[in-house]
């Protein structure tokens, strides 16, 4: 029937024979109806059908729907493609939910790193703090720098603080206008360059008492 382009007939036969994978393939590849394929997936509720649907949805940039399908399939095999697609469409909150599921199956730095960024991008700071304080294999420094470049200073502050990068933390705090905290961070960083940066920012914002503290730490250097 498929060979003769009798797709509706083929679909009926496959359904009758309970060949769910083949029926889904007809709906997705030949009839090309994602809507009907979704209804079919919900009815049969089989992992491999959800995966096929998820891949098809991903191919049509239906990222939120694809993520939902992969979660229902409990399948983490497409994580790289899902991460790339979610980044393009800004579906970071949905991506975070998917990556939490993926972590149970895949121990991969790319998954953890993307989850940290997804939490940061969707301003889920409570989840972000909880995640980075637990064991993980995410590249926190990389995500922190990316957040900083994108002016997501609140997220960058949490990340730099968690890895004790006080020099970068001080810079973030300056951007957030938290000059007292920036001076405290500069004290921990104990680098002339950081003291100079914080000092300049304090002077600019007329925080002269704090600027004086910074200046005293700069002037002792030859």
C-alpha beads as a LAMMPS data file, in Angstrom:
LAMMPS data file: protein, C-alpha beads

222 atoms
221 bonds

1 atom types
1 bond types

-500.0 500.0 xlo xhi
-500.0 500.0 ylo yhi
-500.0 500.0 zlo zhi

Masses

1 110.0

Atoms # bond

1 1 1 0.000 0.000 0.000
2 1 1 2.832 2.414 0.873
3 1 1 4.602 1.507 -2.368
4 1 1 1.426 2.394 -4.278
5 1 1 1.087 5.691 -2.372
6 1 1 -2.076 4.465 -0.625
7 1 1 -0.988 6.030 2.622
8 1 1 -4.342 6.229 4.417
9 1 1 -4.978 2.560 3.606
10 1 1 -1.476 1.636 4.786
11 1 1 -2.118 3.538 8.013
12 1 1 -5.336 1.605 8.672
13 1 1 -3.536 -1.719 8.057
14 1 1 -0.590 -0.852 10.322
15 1 1 -2.946 0.299 13.075
16 1 1 -5.004 -2.879 12.731
17 1 1 -1.843 -4.985 12.995
18 1 1 -0.698 -2.832 15.966
19 1 1 2.534 -1.986 14.165
20 1 1 2.789 1.372 15.920
21 1 1 6.238 2.333 14.662
22 1 1 5.271 1.754 11.028
23 1 1 1.970 3.607 11.494
24 1 1 3.817 6.586 13.002
25 1 1 6.286 6.553 10.097
26 1 1 3.407 6.771 7.595
27 1 1 1.874 9.704 9.477
28 1 1 5.158 11.571 9.806
29 1 1 6.998 10.789 6.567
30 1 1 4.234 10.235 4.007
31 1 1 1.027 11.909 5.198
32 1 1 3.242 14.569 6.845
33 1 1 0.746 15.470 9.554
34 1 1 2.448 16.263 12.870
35 1 1 -0.981 16.939 14.375
36 1 1 -2.295 13.462 13.585
37 1 1 1.017 11.899 14.606
38 1 1 0.730 13.653 17.989
39 1 1 -2.800 12.310 18.495
40 1 1 -1.560 8.835 17.550
41 1 1 1.403 9.047 19.959
42 1 1 -0.909 10.068 22.797
43 1 1 -3.194 7.134 22.073
44 1 1 -0.574 4.372 21.847
45 1 1 1.833 6.035 24.344
46 1 1 4.929 4.088 23.256
47 1 1 8.470 5.338 23.783
48 1 1 9.676 4.747 20.224
49 1 1 6.644 6.564 18.769
50 1 1 7.274 9.565 21.056
51 1 1 10.931 9.613 19.926
52 1 1 9.938 9.568 16.242
53 1 1 7.465 12.380 16.869
54 1 1 10.055 14.364 18.851
55 1 1 12.584 14.148 16.003
56 1 1 9.954 15.255 13.480
57 1 1 8.900 18.181 15.683
58 1 1 12.522 19.177 16.139
59 1 1 12.971 19.160 12.365
60 1 1 10.096 21.653 12.090
61 1 1 11.470 23.921 14.847
62 1 1 8.617 22.944 17.200
63 1 1 11.116 22.903 20.049
64 1 1 8.745 23.073 23.029
65 1 1 6.607 20.268 21.617
66 1 1 9.679 18.169 20.742
67 1 1 11.036 18.527 24.284
68 1 1 7.655 17.418 25.650
69 1 1 7.723 14.347 23.369
70 1 1 11.273 13.363 24.392
71 1 1 10.355 13.727 28.072
72 1 1 7.323 11.453 27.557
73 1 1 9.627 8.982 25.808
74 1 1 12.112 9.291 28.687
75 1 1 14.749 9.485 25.960
76 1 1 18.027 11.420 26.198
77 1 1 19.677 10.326 22.935
78 1 1 18.901 13.575 21.073
79 1 1 20.186 15.919 23.780
80 1 1 22.787 17.676 21.578
81 1 1 20.214 18.532 18.881
82 1 1 17.660 19.625 21.499
83 1 1 20.197 21.910 23.233
84 1 1 21.157 23.539 19.907
85 1 1 17.516 24.045 18.886
86 1 1 16.477 25.421 22.295
87 1 1 19.375 27.892 22.187
88 1 1 18.184 29.176 18.812
89 1 1 14.537 29.560 19.836
90 1 1 15.099 30.690 23.435
91 1 1 13.190 27.745 24.955
92 1 1 15.398 27.688 28.047
93 1 1 12.777 26.932 30.707
94 1 1 11.573 23.866 28.730
95 1 1 15.168 22.844 28.054
96 1 1 15.966 22.883 31.791
97 1 1 13.127 20.398 32.462
98 1 1 14.381 18.116 29.669
99 1 1 18.024 18.238 30.821
100 1 1 17.054 17.301 34.390
101 1 1 15.604 14.104 32.877
102 1 1 18.709 13.604 30.671
103 1 1 21.054 13.783 33.668
104 1 1 19.530 10.573 35.038
105 1 1 20.697 8.777 31.898
106 1 1 23.748 10.696 30.648
107 1 1 26.776 11.846 32.629
108 1 1 28.092 14.458 30.252
109 1 1 29.688 17.891 30.773
110 1 1 27.705 19.289 27.840
111 1 1 24.408 18.367 29.565
112 1 1 25.363 19.879 32.933
113 1 1 26.870 23.004 31.351
114 1 1 23.752 23.577 29.230
115 1 1 21.498 23.018 32.253
116 1 1 23.382 25.682 34.237
117 1 1 23.008 28.121 31.332
118 1 1 19.308 27.228 30.877
119 1 1 18.637 27.956 34.564
120 1 1 20.526 31.250 34.272
121 1 1 18.769 32.286 31.054
122 1 1 15.299 31.484 32.451
123 1 1 16.181 33.267 35.755
124 1 1 15.574 30.151 37.843
125 1 1 18.146 31.288 40.392
126 1 1 16.994 29.038 43.267
127 1 1 17.379 25.935 41.064
128 1 1 20.676 27.290 39.731
129 1 1 22.149 27.731 43.217
130 1 1 20.946 24.300 44.290
131 1 1 22.412 22.670 41.180
132 1 1 25.862 24.268 41.331
133 1 1 26.209 23.512 45.040
134 1 1 25.628 19.786 44.350
135 1 1 28.140 17.523 42.540
136 1 1 28.094 18.173 38.790
137 1 1 30.418 18.103 35.777
138 1 1 29.337 21.454 34.308
139 1 1 31.892 24.015 33.106
140 1 1 30.807 26.741 35.520
141 1 1 33.571 29.206 34.566
142 1 1 32.539 29.052 30.886
143 1 1 28.867 29.637 31.675
144 1 1 29.737 32.460 34.085
145 1 1 31.766 34.233 31.382
146 1 1 28.960 33.724 28.858
147 1 1 26.403 35.192 31.292
148 1 1 28.741 38.129 31.945
149 1 1 29.166 38.796 28.211
150 1 1 25.365 38.754 27.818
151 1 1 25.012 41.190 30.760
152 1 1 23.255 38.579 32.914
153 1 1 25.140 39.856 35.953
154 1 1 22.903 38.315 38.639
155 1 1 23.494 34.806 37.270
156 1 1 27.193 35.525 36.664
157 1 1 27.500 36.696 40.293
158 1 1 26.146 33.374 41.606
159 1 1 28.415 31.361 39.302
160 1 1 31.650 33.290 39.950
161 1 1 30.943 33.151 43.673
162 1 1 30.451 29.360 43.591
163 1 1 33.922 28.821 42.078
164 1 1 35.555 31.510 44.268
165 1 1 36.603 33.627 41.286
166 1 1 36.578 36.805 43.362
167 1 1 38.179 39.046 40.723
168 1 1 35.345 38.402 38.255
169 1 1 32.800 38.458 41.092
170 1 1 33.929 41.976 42.029
171 1 1 33.411 43.118 38.410
172 1 1 29.868 41.660 38.390
173 1 1 29.010 43.360 41.671
174 1 1 30.178 46.698 40.268
175 1 1 27.747 46.317 37.356
176 1 1 24.977 45.517 39.843
177 1 1 25.814 48.644 41.811
178 1 1 26.726 46.606 44.913
179 1 1 29.928 48.492 45.679
180 1 1 30.338 47.414 49.295
181 1 1 30.142 43.752 48.232
182 1 1 32.522 44.504 45.324
183 1 1 35.113 45.873 47.787
184 1 1 34.725 42.730 49.928
185 1 1 35.247 40.557 46.841
186 1 1 38.274 42.631 45.777
187 1 1 39.760 42.074 49.226
188 1 1 39.448 38.293 48.691
189 1 1 40.808 38.535 45.138
190 1 1 43.760 40.621 46.418
191 1 1 44.854 41.741 42.948
192 1 1 45.929 45.274 42.034
193 1 1 43.992 45.152 38.781
194 1 1 40.742 44.290 40.603
195 1 1 41.334 47.025 43.195
196 1 1 41.838 49.527 40.348
197 1 1 38.628 48.467 38.584
198 1 1 36.537 48.662 41.754
199 1 1 38.180 51.951 42.720
200 1 1 37.325 53.544 39.354
201 1 1 33.726 52.359 39.625
202 1 1 33.389 53.669 43.212
203 1 1 34.716 57.100 42.172
204 1 1 32.365 57.158 39.175
205 1 1 29.379 56.444 41.453
206 1 1 30.632 58.904 44.120
207 1 1 31.204 56.142 46.660
208 1 1 34.264 57.959 47.973
209 1 1 34.556 56.122 51.297
210 1 1 34.753 52.791 49.447
211 1 1 37.047 54.321 46.807
212 1 1 39.429 55.292 49.605
213 1 1 39.600 51.678 50.837
214 1 1 40.480 50.573 47.298
215 1 1 43.037 53.362 46.862
216 1 1 44.864 52.369 50.054
217 1 1 45.308 48.892 48.610
218 1 1 46.574 50.247 45.290
219 1 1 49.006 52.831 46.639
220 1 1 51.096 50.273 48.537
221 1 1 52.183 48.754 45.201
222 1 1 55.401 50.240 43.773

Bonds

1 1 1 2
2 1 2 3
3 1 3 4
4 1 4 5
5 1 5 6
6 1 6 7
7 1 7 8
8 1 8 9
9 1 9 10
10 1 10 11
11 1 11 12
12 1 12 13
13 1 13 14
14 1 14 15
15 1 15 16
16 1 16 17
17 1 17 18
18 1 18 19
19 1 19 20
20 1 20 21
21 1 21 22
22 1 22 23
23 1 23 24
24 1 24 25
25 1 25 26
26 1 26 27
27 1 27 28
28 1 28 29
29 1 29 30
30 1 30 31
31 1 31 32
32 1 32 33
33 1 33 34
34 1 34 35
35 1 35 36
36 1 36 37
37 1 37 38
38 1 38 39
39 1 39 40
40 1 40 41
41 1 41 42
42 1 42 43
43 1 43 44
44 1 44 45
45 1 45 46
46 1 46 47
47 1 47 48
48 1 48 49
49 1 49 50
50 1 50 51
51 1 51 52
52 1 52 53
53 1 53 54
54 1 54 55
55 1 55 56
56 1 56 57
57 1 57 58
58 1 58 59
59 1 59 60
60 1 60 61
61 1 61 62
62 1 62 63
63 1 63 64
64 1 64 65
65 1 65 66
66 1 66 67
67 1 67 68
68 1 68 69
69 1 69 70
70 1 70 71
71 1 71 72
72 1 72 73
73 1 73 74
74 1 74 75
75 1 75 76
76 1 76 77
77 1 77 78
78 1 78 79
79 1 79 80
80 1 80 81
81 1 81 82
82 1 82 83
83 1 83 84
84 1 84 85
85 1 85 86
86 1 86 87
87 1 87 88
88 1 88 89
89 1 89 90
90 1 90 91
91 1 91 92
92 1 92 93
93 1 93 94
94 1 94 95
95 1 95 96
96 1 96 97
97 1 97 98
98 1 98 99
99 1 99 100
100 1 100 101
101 1 101 102
102 1 102 103
103 1 103 104
104 1 104 105
105 1 105 106
106 1 106 107
107 1 107 108
108 1 108 109
109 1 109 110
110 1 110 111
111 1 111 112
112 1 112 113
113 1 113 114
114 1 114 115
115 1 115 116
116 1 116 117
117 1 117 118
118 1 118 119
119 1 119 120
120 1 120 121
121 1 121 122
122 1 122 123
123 1 123 124
124 1 124 125
125 1 125 126
126 1 126 127
127 1 127 128
128 1 128 129
129 1 129 130
130 1 130 131
131 1 131 132
132 1 132 133
133 1 133 134
134 1 134 135
135 1 135 136
136 1 136 137
137 1 137 138
138 1 138 139
139 1 139 140
140 1 140 141
141 1 141 142
142 1 142 143
143 1 143 144
144 1 144 145
145 1 145 146
146 1 146 147
147 1 147 148
148 1 148 149
149 1 149 150
150 1 150 151
151 1 151 152
152 1 152 153
153 1 153 154
154 1 154 155
155 1 155 156
156 1 156 157
157 1 157 158
158 1 158 159
159 1 159 160
160 1 160 161
161 1 161 162
162 1 162 163
163 1 163 164
164 1 164 165
165 1 165 166
166 1 166 167
167 1 167 168
168 1 168 169
169 1 169 170
170 1 170 171
171 1 171 172
172 1 172 173
173 1 173 174
174 1 174 175
175 1 175 176
176 1 176 177
177 1 177 178
178 1 178 179
179 1 179 180
180 1 180 181
181 1 181 182
182 1 182 183
183 1 183 184
184 1 184 185
185 1 185 186
186 1 186 187
187 1 187 188
188 1 188 189
189 1 189 190
190 1 190 191
191 1 191 192
192 1 192 193
193 1 193 194
194 1 194 195
195 1 195 196
196 1 196 197
197 1 197 198
198 1 198 199
199 1 199 200
200 1 200 201
201 1 201 202
202 1 202 203
203 1 203 204
204 1 204 205
205 1 205 206
206 1 206 207
207 1 207 208
208 1 208 209
209 1 209 210
210 1 210 211
211 1 211 212
212 1 212 213
213 1 213 214
214 1 214 215
215 1 215 216
216 1 216 217
217 1 217 218
218 1 218 219
219 1 219 220
220 1 220 221
221 1 221 222
